[in-house]
């Protein structure tokens, strides 16, 4: 316990220098800009910044990425309040009450509420991150090749729900990512797979060109194909948070912060789920239910608190188990791997202090959004006046430079263009790209663990199902898949309903 506190203190002190603080401010600024512009996202911010920070030290680069992650979700509330257009999917719950307050001439007040809720809830999530991640990592140290196989397979399985919508489309994209991960020389015997005689493919498909193509170029093409006309609500009143309102709704902040963290711990549940569940819980217990959707402070505070606290919640399983809980955390995990940090059960052995560094990074990110929320709102809103016809070519240029800069290979630009154009047409058909990246990231682990496990067991698949932890992961993975089969899902719902009715009857008889 004392060693953990010492490591945490050392992590905070290591970030107390001007250059590191500048990196944090810069990452948060870029994230807020990405969040403010409708259509851009935290996922795109992390993907683009991964290419621009490739030459930085690992801690500095990951600090920039985490600050951009937090900043993007925070920035998305600006357009939700002023335009009634959520900057990211997680800010959709803020539209109803936030924009209603703006139409009442209280846009600054709404932004102040969002800022205070985001700051406090991120700190709640940071506390949970510091407490839960080391304990979960200790349990994960019991994993071997058999457990790693099921862990990777479970990660691909949750691709059916990581972005919502059609589970089958999510699985198909996850499997496509697994296939792309197999292209090139395999890790045990350096045998070429799926290269079709093309030497350039022997090195495999690099992660950064795939990330930039799937999120950056595809987003540019989507945005240019579907421009949106927007009308900004004037910002007339003060944006300074009214802390008495934070104190008044302290139980809303605490409840929504816990809900956000808990939803973040569930793989495949995005930040938007934390926002909506917090909003629903606040409405259920509020004394002013009739105000929800018409400018409720309670509702806006719950929505902003729920989505921001889910960020540390998503980082916990990402670090401890190597299973990202949302699309941005999947790209963040890929960026960590690129920078030489392998999230998962071995993290506490290979980089024992890294978890505490992430805690310090997330704390710094929460402070930066508070500073920008207090002093940078009005200048940042001028970004909304930039025409997309000017902005998108700049983003495309960054995508091209980022894809080439990592290995200085022209092939990586071709790969980025091919994946980006393909991703654009797939997105138009309702296929999301986060499962593709998840499959691409987890593919090497799944392949390596499967073959190592078969070598250790002399070709027997028995240990994959008989070892206790492997058996549990196998059961959860199979159960997750079966939940998408309608007859099985109806049976599960029926059993659950019967159990609830039986428990109610039992308590009623005792009463």
Buried (B, 14 or more C-beta within 10 A) or exposed (E): EEEEEEBBEEBBEBBEEEEBBEBBBBBBBBBBBBBBBBBBBBBBBBBBBBBBBBEBEBBBBBBBBBBBBBBBBBBBBBBBBBBBBBBBBBBBBBBBBBBBBBEEEBBBBBBBBBBBBBBBBBBBBBBBBBEBBBEBBEEBEEBBBBBBBBBBBBBBBBBBBBBBEBBEBBBBBBBBBBBBBBBBBBEEEEEBEEBEEEEEBBBBBBBBBBBBBBBBBBBBBBBBEEEEEEEBBEBEBEBBBBEEBBEBBEEBBBBBBBBBBBBBBBBBBBBBBBBBBBBBBBBEEBEEBEBBBBBBBBBBBBBBBBBBBBBBBBBBBBBBBBBBBBBBBBBBBBBBBBBEBBBBBBBBEEBEBBBBBBBBBBBBBBBBBBEBBBEBBEEBBEBBEEEBEEBBEEBBEBBBEBBBBBBEBEBBBBBBBBBBBBBBEBBEEEBBBBBBBBBBBBBBBBBBBBBBBBEEBEEEEEBBEEBEBBBEBBEBBBEBBEBBEEEEEEEEEEEEEEEEEEEEEEEEEEE
